[in-house]
Amino acid sequence: MAPPLSRVKREQLRKRRNNLLRRHNEFWLLYGMKSWLIMELPDGQIFTYHSHPETPPPSREDMKTRPKPTIVRTPRDYISATSAQSVGRDIPVFCAPVRQNQKWEALAKHLNNICRMVS
């Protein structure tokens, strides 16, 4: 079981959870997108959202047989630049076209140095 959250973290979690649920509802209202969301808190409490409660979420088999491909996202798709280093993601190297003057050259060197420090 996860350690208990402080009052501040609990409030932050409550606000983020409510915002996420509100956003899911907006996708349905604004764009007609069906959505199903299930969240389990560290203490085991479960929150669900179904834009169409009478329609069950699609099964794996149903997702495989649909005419359009299913797009699957995992936490790895949302890794920040700092944690990307630990999983071996390449950070793009700054490359500028021909520089017109010394200021641009100095800026390019500075950015390349920063990129080297990050990677």
TITI-142836 format. One record per atom (N, C-alpha, C): residue number from 1; atom name; x, y, z. Coordinates in steps of 0.1 Angstrom, whole numbers, plus 5000, padded with zeros to 4 digits. Layout:
+------+------+------+------+------+
! keba ! paro !    x !    y !    z !
+------+------+------+------+------+
!  NUM !   CA !    X !    Y !    Z !
...
+------+------+------+------+------+
//
This chain:
+------+------+------+------+------+
! keba ! paro !    x !    y !    z !
+------+------+------+------+------+
!    1 !    N ! 5008 ! 4988 ! 5000 !
!    1 !   CA ! 5000 ! 5000 ! 5000 !
!    1 !    C ! 5009 ! 5012 ! 5000 !
!    2 !    N ! 5005 ! 5023 ! 4993 !
!    2 !   CA ! 5012 ! 5035 ! 4992 !
!    2 !    C ! 5012 ! 5043 ! 5005 !
!    3 !    N ! 5022 ! 5051 ! 5008 !
!    3 !   CA ! 5022 ! 5059 ! 5020 !
!    3 !    C ! 5011 ! 5069 ! 5019 !
!    4 !    N ! 5006 ! 5073 ! 5031 !
!    4 !   CA ! 4995 ! 5083 ! 5031 !
!    4 !    C ! 4999 ! 5096 ! 5025 !
!    5 !    N ! 4990 ! 5103 ! 5018 !
!    5 !   CA ! 4993 ! 5116 ! 5012 !
!    5 !    C ! 4991 ! 5127 ! 5022 !
!    6 !    N ! 4999 ! 5138 ! 5021 !
!    6 !   CA ! 4997 ! 5149 ! 5029 !
!    6 !    C ! 4984 ! 5156 ! 5025 !
!    7 !    N ! 4979 ! 5165 ! 5033 !
!    7 !   CA ! 4966 ! 5172 ! 5030 !
!    7 !    C ! 4968 ! 5180 ! 5017 !
!    8 !    N ! 4979 ! 5186 ! 5014 !
!    8 !   CA ! 4982 ! 5194 ! 5002 !
!    8 !    C ! 4981 ! 5184 ! 4990 !
!    9 !    N ! 4988 ! 5173 ! 4991 !
!    9 !   CA ! 4988 ! 5163 ! 4980 !
!    9 !    C ! 4974 ! 5158 ! 4977 !
!   10 !    N ! 4966 ! 5155 ! 4988 !
!   10 !   CA ! 4953 ! 5150 ! 4986 !
!   10 !    C ! 4944 ! 5160 ! 4979 !
!   11 !    N ! 4946 ! 5173 ! 4983 !
!   11 !   CA ! 4938 ! 5183 ! 4976 !
!   11 !    C ! 4942 ! 5185 ! 4961 !
!   12 !    N ! 4955 ! 5184 ! 4959 !
!   12 !   CA ! 4960 ! 5184 ! 4945 !
!   12 !    C ! 4955 ! 5173 ! 4937 !
!   13 !    N ! 4955 ! 5161 ! 4943 !
!   13 !   CA ! 4949 ! 5149 ! 4936 !
!   13 !    C ! 4934 ! 5151 ! 4933 !
!   14 !    N ! 4927 ! 5156 ! 4943 !
!   14 !   CA ! 4913 ! 5158 ! 4941 !
!   14 !    C ! 4910 ! 5167 ! 4929 !
!   15 !    N ! 4917 ! 5178 ! 4929 !
!   15 !   CA ! 4915 ! 5188 ! 4918 !
!   15 !    C ! 4919 ! 5182 ! 4905 !
!   16 !    N ! 4930 ! 5175 ! 4904 !
!   16 !   CA ! 4934 ! 5169 ! 4891 !
!   16 !    C ! 4925 ! 5159 ! 4886 !
!   17 !    N ! 4920 ! 5150 ! 4896 !
!   17 !   CA ! 4910 ! 5140 ! 4892 !
!   17 !    C ! 4897 ! 5147 ! 4887 !
!   18 !    N ! 4892 ! 5157 ! 4894 !
!   18 !   CA ! 4880 ! 5163 ! 4890 !
!   18 !    C ! 4882 ! 5170 ! 4876 !
!   19 !    N ! 4894 ! 5176 ! 4874 !
!   19 !   CA ! 4897 ! 5182 ! 4861 !
!   19 !    C ! 4897 ! 5172 ! 4850 !
!   20 !    N ! 4903 ! 5160 ! 4853 !
!   20 !   CA ! 4904 ! 5150 ! 4843 !
!   20 !    C ! 4889 ! 5145 ! 4839 !
!   21 !    N ! 4881 ! 5142 ! 4849 !
!   21 !   CA ! 4868 ! 5138 ! 4847 !
!   21 !    C ! 4860 ! 5148 ! 4839 !
!   22 !    N ! 4862 ! 5161 ! 4843 !
!   22 !   CA ! 4855 ! 5172 ! 4835 !
!   22 !    C ! 4859 ! 5172 ! 4821 !
!   23 !    N ! 4872 ! 5170 ! 4818 !
!   23 !   CA ! 4877 ! 5170 ! 4804 !
!   23 !    C ! 4871 ! 5159 ! 4796 !
!   24 !    N ! 4870 ! 5147 ! 4803 !
!   24 !   CA ! 4864 ! 5136 ! 4796 !
!   24 !    C ! 4850 ! 5139 ! 4792 !
!   25 !    N ! 4843 ! 5145 ! 4801 !
!   25 !   CA ! 4829 ! 5149 ! 4798 !
!   25 !    C ! 4828 ! 5159 ! 4787 !
!   26 !    N ! 4838 ! 5169 ! 4786 !
!   26 !   CA ! 4838 ! 5178 ! 4776 !
!   26 !    C ! 4841 ! 5172 ! 4762 !
!   27 !    N ! 4849 ! 5162 ! 4762 !
!   27 !   CA ! 4851 ! 5155 ! 4749 !
!   27 !    C ! 4838 ! 5149 ! 4744 !
!   28 !    N ! 4830 ! 5144 ! 4752 !
!   28 !   CA ! 4817 ! 5138 ! 4748 !
!   28 !    C ! 4808 ! 5150 ! 4744 !
!   29 !    N ! 4807 ! 5160 ! 4752 !
!   29 !   CA ! 4798 ! 5171 ! 4748 !
!   29 !    C ! 4802 ! 5179 ! 4736 !
!   30 !    N ! 4815 ! 5182 ! 4734 !
!   30 !   CA ! 4819 ! 5190 ! 4723 !
!   30 !    C ! 4822 ! 5182 ! 4710 !
!   31 !    N ! 4826 ! 5170 ! 4711 !
!   31 !   CA ! 4831 ! 5163 ! 4700 !
!   31 !    C ! 4823 ! 5149 ! 4697 !
!   32 !    N ! 4814 ! 5146 ! 4706 !
!   32 !   CA ! 4807 ! 5133 ! 4705 !
!   32 !    C ! 4815 ! 5121 ! 4706 !
!   33 !    N ! 4826 ! 5122 ! 4713 !
!   33 !   CA ! 4835 ! 5111 ! 4715 !
!   33 !    C ! 4831 ! 5103 ! 4728 !
!   34 !    N ! 4829 ! 5090 ! 4726 !
!   34 !   CA ! 4826 ! 5081 ! 4738 !
!   34 !    C ! 4839 ! 5079 ! 4745 !
!   35 !    N ! 4838 ! 5079 ! 4758 !
!   35 !   CA ! 4850 ! 5076 ! 4766 !
!   35 !    C ! 4847 ! 5069 ! 4779 !
!   36 !    N ! 4857 ! 5060 ! 4783 !
!   36 !   CA ! 4856 ! 5053 ! 4795 !
!   36 !    C ! 4868 ! 5055 ! 4803 !
!   37 !    N ! 4867 ! 5058 ! 4815 !
!   37 !   CA ! 4879 ! 5060 ! 4824 !
!   37 !    C ! 4878 ! 5053 ! 4837 !
!   38 !    N ! 4888 ! 5046 ! 4841 !
!   38 !   CA ! 4888 ! 5040 ! 4854 !
!   38 !    C ! 4902 ! 5044 ! 4861 !
!   39 !    N ! 4900 ! 5049 ! 4873 !
!   39 !   CA ! 4912 ! 5053 ! 4881 !
!   39 !    C ! 4912 ! 5046 ! 4894 !
!   40 !    N ! 4923 ! 5041 ! 4899 !
!   40 !   CA ! 4924 ! 5035 ! 4912 !
!   40 !    C ! 4934 ! 5043 ! 4920 !
!   41 !    N ! 4929 ! 5048 ! 4931 !
!   41 !   CA ! 4938 ! 5056 ! 4940 !
!   41 !    C ! 4947 ! 5047 ! 4948 !
!   42 !    N ! 4958 ! 5052 ! 4953 !
!   42 !   CA ! 4967 ! 5044 ! 4961 !
!   42 !    C ! 4961 ! 5037 ! 4972 !
!   43 !    N ! 4950 ! 5042 ! 4978 !
!   43 !   CA ! 4943 ! 5035 ! 4989 !
!   43 !    C ! 4933 ! 5025 ! 4984 !
!   44 !    N ! 4932 ! 5023 ! 4971 !
!   44 !   CA ! 4923 ! 5013 ! 4966 !
!   44 !    C ! 4909 ! 5018 ! 4961 !
!   45 !    N ! 4906 ! 5030 ! 4964 !
!   45 !   CA ! 4893 ! 5036 ! 4959 !
!   45 !    C ! 4893 ! 5037 ! 4944 !
!   46 !    N ! 4882 ! 5034 ! 4938 !
!   46 !   CA ! 4881 ! 5034 ! 4923 !
!   46 !    C ! 4871 ! 5045 ! 4919 !
!   47 !    N ! 4876 ! 5053 ! 4909 !
!   47 !   CA ! 4867 ! 5063 ! 4902 !
!   47 !    C ! 4865 ! 5058 ! 4888 !
!   48 !    N ! 4853 ! 5059 ! 4883 !
!   48 !   CA ! 4850 ! 5056 ! 4869 !
!   48 !    C ! 4842 ! 5067 ! 4863 !
!   49 !    N ! 4844 ! 5068 ! 4850 !
!   49 !   CA ! 4836 ! 5078 ! 4842 !
!   49 !    C ! 4832 ! 5071 ! 4829 !
!   50 !    N ! 4819 ! 5071 ! 4826 !
!   50 !   CA ! 4814 ! 5065 ! 4813 !
!   50 !    C ! 4806 ! 5076 ! 4806 !
!   51 !    N ! 4810 ! 5081 ! 4795 !
!   51 !   CA ! 4802 ! 5091 ! 4788 !
!   51 !    C ! 4789 ! 5085 ! 4783 !
!   52 !    N ! 4788 ! 5072 ! 4781 !
!   52 !   CA ! 4776 ! 5066 ! 4777 !
!   52 !    C ! 4774 ! 5053 ! 4786 !
!   53 !    N ! 4768 ! 5055 ! 4798 !
!   53 !   CA ! 4767 ! 5044 ! 4808 !
!   53 !    C ! 4761 ! 5031 ! 4802 !
!   54 !    N ! 4752 ! 5033 ! 4793 !
!   54 !   CA ! 4745 ! 5021 ! 4787 !
!   54 !    C ! 4754 ! 5013 ! 4777 !
!   55 !    N ! 4765 ! 5019 ! 4773 !
!   55 !   CA ! 4774 ! 5012 ! 4763 !
!   55 !    C ! 4786 ! 5007 ! 4770 !
!   56 !    N ! 4789 ! 4994 ! 4770 !
!   56 !   CA ! 4801 ! 4989 ! 4776 !
!   56 !    C ! 4814 ! 4993 ! 4769 !
!   57 !    N ! 4825 ! 4994 ! 4775 !
!   57 !   CA ! 4837 ! 4997 ! 4768 !
!   57 !    C ! 4841 ! 4986 ! 4758 !
!   58 !    N ! 4847 ! 4989 ! 4747 !
!   58 !   CA ! 4851 ! 4979 ! 4738 !
!   58 !    C ! 4861 ! 4969 ! 4743 !
!   59 !    N ! 4859 ! 4956 ! 4740 !
!   59 !   CA ! 4868 ! 4946 ! 4744 !
!   59 !    C ! 4881 ! 4946 ! 4735 !
!   60 !    N ! 4891 ! 4938 ! 4739 !
!   60 !   CA ! 4903 ! 4937 ! 4731 !
!   60 !    C ! 4900 ! 4932 ! 4717 !
!   61 !    N ! 4891 ! 4922 ! 4717 !
!   61 !   CA ! 4887 ! 4916 ! 4704 !
!   61 !    C ! 4880 ! 4926 ! 4695 !
!   62 !    N ! 4871 ! 4934 ! 4701 !
!   62 !   CA ! 4864 ! 4944 ! 4694 !
!   62 !    C ! 4874 ! 4955 ! 4688 !
!   63 !    N ! 4884 ! 4958 ! 4696 !
!   63 !   CA ! 4894 ! 4968 ! 4692 !
!   63 !    C ! 4902 ! 4963 ! 4680 !
!   64 !    N ! 4905 ! 4950 ! 4680 !
!   64 !   CA ! 4913 ! 4944 ! 4669 !
!   64 !    C ! 4905 ! 4943 ! 4656 !
!   65 !    N ! 4891 ! 4942 ! 4657 !
!   65 !   CA ! 4883 ! 4940 ! 4645 !
!   65 !    C ! 4878 ! 4953 ! 4639 !
!   66 !    N ! 4880 ! 4964 ! 4645 !
!   66 !   CA ! 4874 ! 4977 ! 4640 !
!   66 !    C ! 4881 ! 4981 ! 4627 !
!   67 !    N ! 4874 ! 4988 ! 4619 !
!   67 !   CA ! 4881 ! 4992 ! 4606 !
!   67 !    C ! 4892 ! 5002 ! 4607 !
!   68 !    N ! 4892 ! 5010 ! 4618 !
!   68 !   CA ! 4903 ! 5019 ! 4620 !
!   68 !    C ! 4912 ! 5013 ! 4631 !
!   69 !    N ! 4925 ! 5015 ! 4630 !
!   69 !   CA ! 4934 ! 5009 ! 4640 !
!   69 !    C ! 4932 ! 5016 ! 4654 !
!   70 !    N ! 4934 ! 5008 ! 4664 !
!   70 !   CA ! 4934 ! 5013 ! 4678 !
!   70 !    C ! 4947 ! 5019 ! 4682 !
!   71 !    N ! 4946 ! 5031 ! 4687 !
!   71 !   CA ! 4958 ! 5038 ! 4692 !
!   71 !    C ! 4960 ! 5035 ! 4707 !
!   72 !    N ! 4971 ! 5030 ! 4711 !
!   72 !   CA ! 4973 ! 5026 ! 4725 !
!   72 !    C ! 4984 ! 5035 ! 4730 !
!   73 !    N ! 4982 ! 5041 ! 4742 !
!   73 !   CA ! 4992 ! 5050 ! 4748 !
!   73 !    C ! 4995 ! 5043 ! 4762 !
!   74 !    N ! 5008 ! 5045 ! 4765 !
!   74 !   CA ! 5013 ! 5040 ! 4778 !
!   74 !    C ! 5021 ! 5052 ! 4785 !
!   75 !    N ! 5025 ! 5050 ! 4798 !
!   75 !   CA ! 5032 ! 5061 ! 4804 !
!   75 !    C ! 5045 ! 5065 ! 4797 !
!   76 !    N ! 5051 ! 5055 ! 4789 !
!   76 !   CA ! 5063 ! 5058 ! 4782 !
!   76 !    C ! 5061 ! 5068 ! 4771 !
!   77 !    N ! 5049 ! 5070 ! 4766 !
!   77 !   CA ! 5046 ! 5080 ! 4756 !
!   77 !    C ! 5047 ! 5094 ! 4761 !
!   78 !    N ! 5046 ! 5095 ! 4774 !
!   78 !   CA ! 5045 ! 5108 ! 4780 !
!   78 !    C ! 5057 ! 5111 ! 4789 !
!   79 !    N ! 5069 ! 5105 ! 4787 !
!   79 !   CA ! 5080 ! 5107 ! 4795 !
!   79 !    C ! 5086 ! 5121 ! 4792 !
!   80 !    N ! 5090 ! 5128 ! 4803 !
!   80 !   CA ! 5096 ! 5141 ! 4802 !
!   80 !    C ! 5110 ! 5140 ! 4797 !
!   81 !    N ! 5116 ! 5151 ! 4793 !
!   81 !   CA ! 5130 ! 5151 ! 4787 !
!   81 !    C ! 5140 ! 5147 ! 4797 !
!   82 !    N ! 5138 ! 5150 ! 4810 !
!   82 !   CA ! 5148 ! 5146 ! 4820 !
!   82 !    C ! 5147 ! 5131 ! 4823 !
!   83 !    N ! 5135 ! 5125 ! 4823 !
!   83 !   CA ! 5135 ! 5111 ! 4826 !
!   83 !    C ! 5137 ! 5103 ! 4813 !
!   84 !    N ! 5137 ! 5110 ! 4802 !
!   84 !   CA ! 5139 ! 5102 ! 4789 !
!   84 !    C ! 5154 ! 5098 ! 4788 !
!   85 !    N ! 5163 ! 5105 ! 4795 !
!   85 !   CA ! 5177 ! 5101 ! 4795 !
!   85 !    C ! 5178 ! 5087 ! 4801 !
!   86 !    N ! 5171 ! 5084 ! 4812 !
!   86 !   CA ! 5173 ! 5072 ! 4819 !
!   86 !    C ! 5168 ! 5060 ! 4811 !
!   87 !    N ! 5159 ! 5062 ! 4801 !
!   87 !   CA ! 5154 ! 5051 ! 4793 !
!   87 !    C ! 5160 ! 5051 ! 4779 !
!   88 !    N ! 5170 ! 5059 ! 4777 !
!   88 !   CA ! 5177 ! 5059 ! 4765 !
!   88 !    C ! 5171 ! 5066 ! 4753 !
!   89 !    N ! 5162 ! 5075 ! 4755 !
!   89 !   CA ! 5157 ! 5083 ! 4744 !
!   89 !    C ! 5167 ! 5093 ! 4740 !
!   90 !    N ! 5168 ! 5095 ! 4727 !
!   90 !   CA ! 5177 ! 5105 ! 4721 !
!   90 !    C ! 5172 ! 5119 ! 4722 !
!   91 !    N ! 5180 ! 5128 ! 4727 !
!   91 !   CA ! 5176 ! 5142 ! 4727 !
!   91 !    C ! 5181 ! 5149 ! 4714 !
!   92 !    N ! 5172 ! 5156 ! 4707 !
!   92 !   CA ! 5177 ! 5162 ! 4694 !
!   92 !    C ! 5188 ! 5172 ! 4697 !
!   93 !    N ! 5197 ! 5172 ! 4688 !
!   93 !   CA ! 5209 ! 5181 ! 4688 !
!   93 !    C ! 5205 ! 5194 ! 4680 !
!   94 !    N ! 5207 ! 5205 ! 4686 !
!   94 !   CA ! 5204 ! 5218 ! 4680 !
!   94 !    C ! 5213 ! 5219 ! 4668 !
!   95 !    N ! 5208 ! 5222 ! 4656 !
!   95 !   CA ! 5215 ! 5224 ! 4644 !
!   95 !    C ! 5210 ! 5236 ! 4637 !
!   96 !    N ! 5217 ! 5247 ! 4635 !
!   96 !   CA ! 5213 ! 5259 ! 4629 !
!   96 !    C ! 5219 ! 5260 ! 4615 !
!   97 !    N ! 5212 ! 5266 ! 4606 !
!   97 !   CA ! 5218 ! 5269 ! 4592 !
!   97 !    C ! 5230 ! 5278 ! 4593 !
!   98 !    N ! 5235 ! 5282 ! 4582 !
!   98 !   CA ! 5247 ! 5290 ! 4582 !
!   98 !    C ! 5245 ! 5303 ! 4590 !
!   99 !    N ! 5254 ! 5306 ! 4599 !
!   99 !   CA ! 5252 ! 5317 ! 4608 !
!   99 !    C ! 5257 ! 5330 ! 4601 !
!  100 !    N ! 5249 ! 5341 ! 4604 !
!  100 !   CA ! 5252 ! 5353 ! 4597 !
!  100 !    C ! 5262 ! 5362 ! 4605 !
!  101 !    N ! 5263 ! 5360 ! 4618 !
!  101 !   CA ! 5272 ! 5368 ! 4625 !
!  101 !    C ! 5277 ! 5361 ! 4638 !
!  102 !    N ! 5285 ! 5368 ! 4646 !
!  102 !   CA ! 5291 ! 5362 ! 4658 !
!  102 !    C ! 5281 ! 5360 ! 4669 !
!  103 !    N ! 5270 ! 5368 ! 4669 !
!  103 !   CA ! 5260 ! 5365 ! 4680 !
!  103 !    C ! 5253 ! 5352 ! 4678 !
!  104 !    N ! 5250 ! 5349 ! 4665 !
!  104 !   CA ! 5243 ! 5336 ! 4662 !
!  104 !    C ! 5253 ! 5325 ! 4665 !
!  105 !    N ! 5265 ! 5326 ! 4661 !
!  105 !   CA ! 5275 ! 5316 ! 4664 !
!  105 !    C ! 5277 ! 5313 ! 4679 !
!  106 !    N ! 5277 ! 5324 ! 4687 !
!  106 !   CA ! 5278 ! 5322 ! 4702 !
!  106 !    C ! 5265 ! 5316 ! 4707 !
!  107 !    N ! 5254 ! 5319 ! 4702 !
!  107 !   CA ! 5241 ! 5313 ! 4707 !
!  107 !    C ! 5241 ! 5298 ! 4703 !
!  108 !    N ! 5245 ! 5295 ! 4691 !
!  108 !   CA ! 5246 ! 5281 ! 4687 !
!  108 !    C ! 5255 ! 5272 ! 4696 !
!  109 !    N ! 5267 ! 5278 ! 4699 !
!  109 !   CA ! 5277 ! 5271 ! 4708 !
!  109 !    C ! 5271 ! 5269 ! 4721 !
!  110 !    N ! 5264 ! 5279 ! 4727 !
!  110 !   CA ! 5258 ! 5278 ! 4740 !
!  110 !    C ! 5247 ! 5267 ! 4740 !
!  111 !    N ! 5239 ! 5267 ! 4730 !
!  111 !   CA ! 5228 ! 5257 ! 4729 !
!  111 !    C ! 5234 ! 5243 ! 4728 !
!  112 !    N ! 5244 ! 5242 ! 4720 !
!  112 !   CA ! 5251 ! 5228 ! 4718 !
!  112 !    C ! 5257 ! 5224 ! 4732 !
!  113 !    N ! 5263 ! 5233 ! 4739 !
!  113 !   CA ! 5268 ! 5230 ! 4752 !
!  113 !    C ! 5257 ! 5225 ! 4762 !
!  114 !    N ! 5246 ! 5232 ! 4761 !
!  114 !   CA ! 5235 ! 5228 ! 4770 !
!  114 !    C ! 5230 ! 5214 ! 4766 !
!  115 !    N ! 5229 ! 5211 ! 4753 !
!  115 !   CA ! 5225 ! 5198 ! 4749 !
!  115 !    C ! 5234 ! 5187 ! 4753 !
!  116 !    N ! 5247 ! 5190 ! 4753 !
!  116 !   CA ! 5257 ! 5180 ! 4757 !
!  116 !    C ! 5256 ! 5178 ! 4772 !
!  117 !    N ! 5253 ! 5189 ! 4780 !
!  117 !   CA ! 5252 ! 5187 ! 4794 !
!  117 !    C ! 5240 ! 5179 ! 4798 !
!  118 !    N ! 5229 ! 5180 ! 4790 !
!  118 !   CA ! 5217 ! 5173 ! 4793 !
!  118 !    C ! 5218 ! 5158 ! 4789 !
!  119 !    N ! 5225 ! 5155 ! 4778 !
!  119 !   CA ! 5227 ! 5142 ! 4774 !
!  119 !    C ! 5239 ! 5136 ! 4779 !
+------+------+------+------+------+
//
